[in-house]
Amino acid sequence: MQSQNPMIADFVKLANSAAGTFAGMTREARESARERMKEAMGGMDFVTREEFDAVKDMAAKAREENEKLAERIAALEAKSAK
């Protein structure tokens, strides 16, 4: 059953308008904050995931090579000590 009272109808319209305005303000604030973060982070030198993984692989290979070289040195020193 709908109310025929124009005052209530006006109040409902006002509440709907306020809700729409609040939703718009929330969306605008979120987009503004996101844009500010992009600007702040844009000046920093971050590496991509691919670059990070490549350097990580290089470090692992270098570590393995160092271990092999350490074993060779130990073997050579053992030979020269005899």
C-alpha positions as CSV (number, residue, x, y, z in Angstrom):
1,M,0.0,0.0,0.0
2,Q,1.5,3.3,-1.1
3,S,1.2,6.4,1.0
4,Q,-0.5,9.4,-0.6
5,N,1.3,11.8,1.7
6,P,3.4,14.1,-0.4
7,M,5.7,14.9,2.5
8,I,6.6,11.2,2.8
9,A,7.1,10.9,-1.0
10,D,9.4,14.0,-0.9
11,F,11.4,12.5,2.0
12,V,11.8,9.2,0.1
13,K,13.0,11.1,-3.0
14,L,15.5,13.1,-0.8
15,A,16.8,9.9,0.8
16,N,17.2,8.2,-2.6
17,S,19.1,11.2,-3.9
18,A,21.3,11.4,-0.8
19,A,22.1,7.7,-1.2
20,G,23.1,8.2,-4.8
21,T,25.2,11.2,-4.0
22,F,26.9,9.3,-1.2
23,A,27.7,6.4,-3.5
24,G,29.1,8.7,-6.1
25,M,31.3,10.5,-3.5
26,T,32.6,7.1,-2.3
27,R,33.4,6.0,-5.8
28,E,35.2,9.3,-6.5
29,A,37.2,9.2,-3.3
30,R,38.3,5.6,-4.1
31,E,39.4,6.5,-7.6
32,S,41.2,9.6,-6.3
33,A,43.1,7.5,-3.7
34,R,44.0,4.9,-6.3
35,E,45.3,7.6,-8.6
36,R,47.4,9.2,-5.8
37,M,48.9,5.8,-5.0
38,K,49.8,5.2,-8.7
39,E,51.5,8.6,-8.8
40,A,53.4,7.9,-5.5
41,M,54.4,4.4,-6.5
42,G,55.3,5.5,-10.1
43,G,58.4,7.4,-8.9
44,M,59.8,4.4,-7.2
45,D,62.0,1.9,-8.9
46,F,60.3,-1.4,-8.5
47,V,61.3,-4.5,-10.5
48,T,58.9,-6.6,-12.4
49,R,58.2,-10.2,-11.4
50,E,60.1,-11.5,-14.5
51,E,63.2,-9.4,-13.6
52,F,63.1,-10.7,-10.0
53,D,62.8,-14.3,-11.1
54,A,65.7,-13.9,-13.6
55,V,68.0,-12.5,-11.0
56,K,66.9,-15.2,-8.5
57,D,67.8,-17.8,-11.1
58,M,71.2,-16.2,-11.8
59,A,72.0,-16.1,-8.0
60,A,71.1,-19.8,-7.7
61,K,73.4,-20.7,-10.6
62,A,76.2,-18.6,-9.2
63,R,75.8,-20.3,-5.8
64,E,76.0,-23.7,-7.4
65,E,79.1,-22.7,-9.4
66,N,80.7,-21.4,-6.2
67,E,80.1,-24.7,-4.5
68,K,81.7,-26.6,-7.4
69,L,84.7,-24.3,-7.4
70,A,85.1,-24.7,-3.7
71,E,85.2,-28.5,-4.1
72,R,87.8,-28.2,-6.9
73,I,90.0,-25.9,-4.8
74,A,89.7,-28.3,-1.9
75,A,90.7,-31.2,-4.2
76,L,93.7,-29.3,-5.6
77,E,94.9,-28.2,-2.2
78,A,94.6,-31.9,-1.0
79,K,96.7,-32.9,-4.1
80,S,99.3,-30.3,-3.5
81,A,99.6,-31.1,0.2
82,K,100.7,-34.7,-0.6
